[in-house]
Amino acid sequence: MSQAKPSIPGTTVFDSVAARKGYALNKMCYSFNEAANRAAFLADEDAYCAKFGLNEAQREAIRARNVLQLIAAGGNVYYLAKFAGIFGLDVQDIGAQQTGMSKDEFKAKLVAARG
């Protein structure tokens, strides 16, 4: 018997299907642990994406620096943080983009939630 996929409105669930879909993207992002790989990416983004076999949707999301598109393309937020770090973005920048808020609005929401 097949089990229903979890549904969280407004959220892309990272499951085994997403993991397979995003394997190349996540592998590429993991490579950014090495400074030489970050430099190679910045020198020629498209060639670096091709080296890892990213599909066109993943490449477009990389070009757009769009975290939501990257997640939809199978990206795992923990690996995507390595990609974002190349451009000086942190987890609050990612959270702001995911919620459609400015970074300041997102930070204020986090502070308000602490009580």
Buried (B, 14 or more C-beta within 10 A) or exposed (E): EEEEEEEEEEEBEBEEEBEEBBBBBBEBBBBBEEEEBBEBBEEEEEEBBEBBEBBEBBBBBBEEBBBBBBBBBBBBBEBBBBBBBBEEBEEEBBBBBBEEBEBEEBBEEEEEEEE
